Amino acid sequence: MRSLFLTSRFFGLLAALATGFVVAFFVPVLLVPLQVALGLFVALALLDGVLLYAPGTGGSRGGVTARRELGDKLANGSDNNVRIWLDNQYRFPVGTQTIDELPAQFQRRDALFTTALRAGESTVIHYQLRPTRRGEYHFGAVNVLVTSPIGLLRRRFRHETEGRTVPVYPSFLQMRQYELLAVSNRLTEAGVKRLRRVGHSMEFEQLRPYAPGDDPRTVNWRATARRRSTGADALVVNHYQDERAQQVYCLIDKGRVMRMPFEGLSLLDYAINATLVISNIALHKHDKAGLITFSERGGTVLAADRRPDQLRRLLDALYRQKTRYLESDYERLYLAVQKNARQRSLLMLFTNFESVSSLQRQLPYLRQMARQHLLLVVFFENTELQAFLDTPPSTTEDVYNQTIAEKFAQEKRQIVRELQRYGIHALLTPPQHLTVNAINKYLEFKSRGLI
């Protein structure tokens, strides 16, 4: 009986019959028809129960089966597809209400889907989930409430076996998206710029015949002379490729400044997602990708490498990162870089400076790292503050508030100038554009041969 429920149609007809019997107390002529209607109502309810608990087609036990389909892991900050397959094993059409028990982290109570199925028909329900925190998410049972064409009773099918725990990892979906765009030469669709190569790297690859558009400075006159001595007239040029096996380290600040949320994700999660994408691109460029995280105490260190399992090791390391509540120790970061990055490397530091004074405290360590490596400091623009500045003021108080907000925005730009004054590259970016802007910077450094 725990699986049996009454529908709104049942209560509506019951209320109508009750009202009719009240009226029949004053109009006795209505009593007999109402008694017949009551008997018919009881008979229909019993018939409805028999239909809902009757055996199904093909000798099955009947009912509606449900199966949830989702990946072994979910991508943080991305839309993850979820499918629920429904199969009607009754001999008659039914109406269904499917309730998916979502993890508590989503705080959603609206995962209810209404469908109609013919006898023996199957269908699939599609919807998407966007997690905003890494960790383990527990999915409960899939509940299917079924009504027959009579519609007085409703039977619940609770599929407990569909309950499972799924980990939420950094956004590997975003990583695959950029990887597919790179393979199909369509990165410009995602905002990645096409950069004109200034000069070339010094890593020689091969000799090949001259083609229109080649830089005349790459003509190899000795090889051309030898080729002409054999009767060939084509010019021969040197073909160069990007230097490989360069080290790219992503340095992630896990201090309190990275707890600030934007669109549901913390700055740390934005940095982690961007790190995963950049590391994947670096590995495809035949560079070595590494990771160093830091806070007021030591963090995770993954030496730069390009082994086949390096991306999986990065993903597992990034999955475990959490923000701390104290200010990060940049001296520990400098020592970790000194110990692990023995050759000149590209260091992409993901942090956040809100004032020039906070930068000045860490500037000596940044200057030390910039002397030995190519350092890029990535920090975040306050998009909510910018939206407030773009709103026309309506009161005197708004004018004062916007003046203060402009002071904070100006301080961010002053931080960029202060870093550039000491030869440190800086990237001030909105959180939602972090990945694209960071990729553009990496490709720019590669094309200019700065690493």
N, C-alpha and C positions, 0 to 999 in steps of 0.2 A: 504493500500500500504506500510505501514511501516514494515510489516512483509515479504515483498517480496524483494529478492536480486538476483543479476545476478551472474552466476558462471564464472569461468575461461574458461570453454568450450564455453559459450556464447560469451565472448570477443574474444576468439581465432577464432571462426567461423566468427564473424563479421569482424575481421581484415583480414581474408582470403578473404571474399567477397569484402571488400574495395580495397584490393590489386588487386583482379581480375578485378574490374571496372576500375582501373587505367590502367591496361594492356589492357583492352578492348578499351580504348580510342585510342590506337595505332593499335590494332588488332580487328576491328569491328566484326569479325565473332564470337567472344566470348561473345558478348553482350547479345544475346538471352538466351544462356544457363545460364549465370550469373543471368539474371532476373528471370528465372525459379527457380534457386537455392535460390535467395533472397525470393521469394514467399514461397518456401518450408520451409525456415528458419523461416519466420514469422509464418507460420502455425504450425510448431513444437513448437515454443515458446508459442503460444496461447494454444495449446493442453497441453503443460507442465503445464501452469497456471491452466487450467481446472482440470487436474489430482490432482494437489497439494491442490486445494480448494474443491475437490469433497467430498461427504459424505463417511464415512467409513463403516466397516462391522458391522452387527448387529444393524443397525439403529443409530450408533454413528455419531457424527459430523465429524469424521475423524481426521487425524493427528497422531502425536506421543506424548504420554503422558510420563512424567518423574516424578520420585519421589526419593528424596534424603533420605537416611537412615543413621543416625549416632546417637550416644548416647546422653543422656541428658547433659553430660559434657565430656570434653576431658581431657586426662592425660598429664600433662606437662613433656616434655622430653622423651615421649614414642611415638611409632608409633601407631596412632589411625586409625582404619579401617573406610572407608567411602564407601558406596554403592549407586549407582544411577540405579534405575530400569527404563527401557525403554519398552514401549508397542506400537507396530505398529498396528494402527487401520485402515490402508488403505487396499484396496483390491489388492494391488500390492507390490512388494518388493521395499524398499527404502534404500538409503544411508543416514547416519546421522553423524553429527558432534556435539558433546555435549560439551558445554562450561559451566563449573561450576564457579560461581562468589565467589571466596574464600575471607576470611577476609583479610583486608589490612595488618595485622601483618605478614602474610606469604610472602608478596611481590613476589607472583608467578603469572605469566601470561601464564603458559604453561598447565593449566588444560583443555586441549582439547582432546577429545577421539573420534576416528572415528570407526564406526561400520556399519554393513550391516544387515538389517532385512528383513526376508521374510514376506509375507502377514499374518497378525494376530500373528506374532511371538513376544515374549518377551525376553529380555536379561538383564543382570546386569553388570554394570561397577564397578570394584574394584580399589581403590587406597588408599594410606595412607598419613596422615598428621602428622607432628611432631612439635607441638608448642614448643617454647622456652621461653615463658613468660606467667605468670598467668594473668588472667583478663577475660574480656568479648570479644568474637570473634563473629562478625556478618557475617553470610553467606547470600549472595544475592540470586538472582533467578537462576534457572537452564534453560539455553538456549539450544534448540535443533534445529539445522539447517538441514532441510530435502530436499533431492533431489529425483526426480523420476528416472526411468530408462532412460528417455530422457536426463536429466542432464543439461538443459539450465538455469533453474531457481531454486532458493532455497527459501523455506519458513521457517521462524523462528517461533518456538513455545517458548514463554517465560513464564515459570511457576513461577509467583511471589509468589504464596502461599508457595513455598519451602524456602523462606527467613526466617531466624530465628537467634536468638542470643544464643550462647552456652558459658557457663563459662568454663574456663580452670583451673582445680584444680591440686594440687600436684599429682604425678604419682601414682594413685590408681591401674593402670594396673601393675606396678612393684610390688606393695604391694600384689596384688592377685597372681602374678606369684610366689613369695616366699611362700605365704600361701599354694598354691597348691603343691609346691615342698615339703614343710614341712609335709603336710598331707600324701603325697605318699612316704615319707621317701627318697626323692631324692635331698636333699639340696646340696649334694656334687657336683651335676651337675652345680650348680650356683657358685661354689667356696667356699661354707661354709664347714669348716673342721669338721671332726669327732674327737672329743676330748676325750681322755681317762680320765675317772673320777679319780681324785686323792682323795682317801678317800670317804666320803659321808657326806651329810648334816645330821643334828641332828633331822630332822623331821621324826618320826617313822610313817609308814603307816600300816603295817600288818605283821603277821607271815605266812610263807609259807614253803613247803618242799624244801630241798636242791636240787639244780640242778647243773650239771657239769659246772664249770666256775664261780660259786659264790665265793666271798671272804670268806675264812675260818674264818676270824675274825668276820663275822656277824652271826656265829652259836650261837643260843640261847640254852645254855646247860640245863637250867632249863626246858624250854619248851620241849626240846628233851627228858629229863628224864621223864617228865610227860607222853609224848607220848609213850615212851617205856614201861611204867608201864601198859599201856593199850594193849600192844602186838604189837605195830607198831615199825619198825626198822629205819625208815627214819629220817635223821637229820632235824632239824627245824632252819631256818635262819630268822633274822630280815630283813624286806624289808623297805628301806627308799626311800623317794621321795624328789625332789627339794623343798626347802622352798618356800612357796607361800606368796602372799600379800606383796611382797617387792616393794618399790617405785623406779621407774625409771623415772628420769627427763631428758628431752632433753633441753639443754640451747643453744639458737641460737643467735649468734652475728649478729646484723643488721647494723653494722657500715660500713664505707667506704671500709674496707679491704675485705668485702664480695661481692663487686660489680664486682670483677675481673671475666671476662668471660672465659669459656673453652668449646669448641665445641658448642657454641651458648647459653649455660646455664650459669648463674652466679653462684658463689660459694654458695650464699644464696639458690638458687633453688636446688642445689645438697644436701645441708644440710636439706632442707625441705623434699625432697623425701626420704632421708635416715631416717629422723625422723619418717615419716609415717610408713615405713616398720618396723623399730625397735619397735615402739609403738604397732603395730599390733602383732608382735611376743611376746612382753612382756605380752600383754593381753592374748594371747593363752597359755602362761606359767603361767597364773593365777597371774601375777604381776600387780601392779598399774602403769599406764603410765600417765605422766604429761608433761607440757610444760611451759617454761619460755623464752621469747624473751626480748632482751635488746638492747639499743643503747645509745646515750648521754642522753636520757630520758627514762622514764618507758615504758615497752612494755606489751605484752600479758602474762597473768599468768593463767594457767589452772591447778588446783590442781590435783595431782595424784589420780586416781580412776580406778576402773575396772567395772563401770556400763555398761549396754548393749549399751548405746548411747555414750560412751566415745570416740570411734573411730570417730564417726560422728562429735562430738564436736571438736576433734583434727583437722579433715579435714577442717572444717569451719574456725577454728582459723588460720591454716597454709595458707589458701587461701588468707587471707588479708595481709600477711606480705610483707613489702617493705624495701629495703635498705635505709639507711640514708647517709648523706654526711660528717658526723663528726666522730671523734673517739669515740668509745663506752666507757661508764662509768662503770667500773668493780665494783666500790663501790656500785652502784645501784643494780648490779647483786647479790653481796654478801648479801645485805640487803633483797632482794627478796627471796633468798634461805633460809636465816635465818627465815623469816616470814612464808614461806609456807612448807618447808621441815623440819618438827619437828622431824622426826626419821631418822636414818641412811639410806641414799638412794644412788643409783647409779646416778651420775651426768655426763652426756655426753655433754661436752661443744664443740660446733662446732664454730670454729673461724679460724683466720689465722694470724700467726706471720711471718713477713718477716725478722726480725733481732732480735738478742739477746737483744738489747737495748729496743725494743718494748715489749719483754717478761718481762724484769726486771721491767718496770713500773707497770705491772699488777701482778707480782709474789706474793706480800704480800697478795692480796685478794685470789689468787688461793691456797696459803698455808693455809689460814684460812679455806677455804671450804674443803680442803683435810684432815684437822684434824678431822672434824665431819662427813664427807661423803667419799664415794669411788668416786674419781674424775678422769675422763678420758678426757684429752684435745685432741681434734681431729682437726688437721690443715692439710693444703694441700701442696702437692708437685707440684712445677711448672713443668708440663710435657713438655711445650715448651722449657724451659731452659734445661731440661734433653735431649731432642731431639737434641738441639744445641750442647750439650757436646758430644753426641754420634757421631756427624758428624766429620770425619777427617778434620783437618785444611788444607787449601790450600795456604794461604798467611800468612805473618807475622802479619797482622792485625787480622786474625782469631785466631792466637795463643794468642794475647793479650786479645781479647774478650772472648775466652774460659777460660783464667786464671781468669778474673773477674767473669764469670759465675760460675766457680768452687768455688769461694769464697762465692757466694750467696748460692750454694747448700750445702757447708760445714757448713754454718751458720744455715741452717735448721736442720742438724743433731746435731749441737751443742745445739740447742733449746731442742731437745729430751733428750739429756744427762743432761741438766740443770734441766728439769722437773723431771727426774728420780732421780736426786740427792736429791730432797726434797720429795721423796716418792709419786710423782704424776705420774700416768700412762699417757703415750703419744702415739698417733697414727698419724704417718705421712703417708699420703696416696695420691695417684693420685685421682683426682675428680671422674673419671669414675669407680674407684674401691671402692668408699667410702662406699656404702651400704653393700657390701659383707664383707669388712674389719671390719666395725662397728658391724655387726651381729656376726662375729667371736669373737670379743672382749667381747660382751655381753654374749655369750654362754660360753666363757672361764671363765669369772667371776662367772657365775652360777655354772659351774662344779667344780671350786676351792673353792666355798663357801665364796667368798670374800665380797659379798654384806651383 
